[in-house]
């Protein structure tokens, strides 16, 4: 699977979650952004301390996995103008 295919697959998954339920989509995007961002940061720090033989494509995949849910959250926040149904209940 190429990086572009993986990116499109992630976009489809996160957008599907948003269409199914805003709250679940919002939370999953935030949680996945935090988890993958933390893993990416930890991996970069570990690689900085002691060089490893981790291929560069790993960091590309982790960066995409961190950015895609964040971009989906930003897109839907702009689309809904920050007025989510679960905030009004």
Secondary structure, DSSP 8 states (H G I E B T S, - for coil): --HHHHHHHHHHHHHHHHHH-HHHHHHHHHHHHHHHHHHHHHHHHHHHHS-----HHHHHHHHHHHHHHHHHHHHHHHHTTT--GGG--
